[in-house]
Amino acid sequence: MPYLKIQTNQNLPVEGAKNLARKASALVAKQLGKPESYVMTAVETNQAMTFAGTDEPLAFLELKSIGLSESITADASRALCDLVSTETAIDSARIYIEFSDAARKMWGWDKGTF
């Protein structure tokens, strides 16, 4: 199950955050080649955050998935930065992304693990 968490210090309206979560879900499914029915997204806004010593607009993204290959991270980074920049007006130079490959036995779902 791919999971994308987007944290930002920007105050997005509830509908804006939901829209970003929906668009991010479709994008993650496409980038990873996985069914969207397994993708989970979360958007946390109005967080107390700094980057490079300032609280100018910024975002931190965490993308975790079973079988996440290093070979797709550059394209995924580009696509996710473009999406977040478009939806929030945050400069992509102020967006960090952490990619994590989760072991099947360390990812639970529906009373079991993958």
Order of alpha helices (4+ residues) and beta strands (2+ residues): beta-alpha-beta-beta-alpha-beta-beta-beta
